[in-house]
Amino acid sequence: MSEGMTYDNKDKMKDTINHWHIKQNREIKNTHSDTTRLRYKCVSAQCRWALVARATGFGNTWAITKNVAKHTCHASASRLDHAQLTSAMVANCIKLSLEKNADISIRAVADLCAERYEGIVPKYNKLWRGRELAIARAFGSWEGSYGLIVPLLEAIKRSNPGTQYKIVSKPTTKPGYRFFMRAAWAWGPCIAAVGHLRPVISIDACFLSGRYKGKLLIVTGYDAENQLIPLAFGLVENEDFENWGWFMKWVREFVIGRNRYMCVVSDRHKGIKKVFIQDDLG
Ligand SMILES: [Zn+2]
């Protein structure tokens, strides 16, 4: 990482700089970044360390043109997070594990980071963003798809044959982007179990308090030992007649089956009641 060193591209160079600083246990900040230049300074005001890099003009390569002085700041003895351990680096770190298990937990992501980066564990938000990024990289891009949900459901479908899902979206003015409206899905093994369950299902909705809000609609069945089994899930913006109607119709067709009758237990929400007086909605 000295003056004159060149790298295949900007990302590779940034990765090298970040890795080196994580190992050193020192933090730097990016003071300038555009298509041709990149500057860093140490986070410590007393430390004179600074680095400047430029695009060389040959292909995508970048070179370090200035690397001023050694760090004179103190390396923290007890650091949990690190500014240079970005969500992109978290994504790199969990790549192989994620390909084996699409359902990797945030706890496991934290453990993998701690293992690779000598005990450094980023904050929850960063781990979460890193996992989102890794999933998008492994199963498809964010752009042009409906965000995370399609690649995730496709990945789950591969390991759970028989899984059904439906996503409704509409076009936006931005080319390549679609506006998410509704989604419904049911796991293959759960659909296969329907014939062995008691003829009773419970339906309800719950708030989603994460970044995207919305409601999660759920259908639950009971087996012969009265154990609960999740049958289907829906993701909608509001709990209303249109959404319940769309979801119950989908559940009838792909989960319960046309010729099976079920007793439905619900909280008698307005939207649900209206669905049940219309035959065509399942
Ligand atoms: Zn420093």
Residues whose N, C-alpha, C, O or C-beta is under 5 A from the ligand:
A	BS01	ZN	C42 S44 C47 W49 H71 T72 C73
